[in-house]
Amino acid sequence: MSSALSNDQELVSDLVACQLVIKQILDVIDVIAPTEVRDKMASQLKSIDFSSHPAGADPITKRAIEKSDCAD
């Protein structure tokens, strides 16, 4: 196991781990899902109005949404 990390370092490592898992999931979807399905999923995510969605109420989640492709 690694040495003890600060709370901030643990949080960063958790975020990186989440990004890696999401990347793996997206890679699997890319292989098994037809282009139409991937396009539909992307369209559905982009159609969510996060300004009125409950997820947008939390400032940290709101900033994450702004950084993601979902806020296009």
Secondary structure by P-SEA (a helix, b strand, c coil): ccccccaaaaaaaaaaaaaaaaaaaaaaaaacccaaaaaaaaaaaaacccccccccccaaaaaaaaaccccc
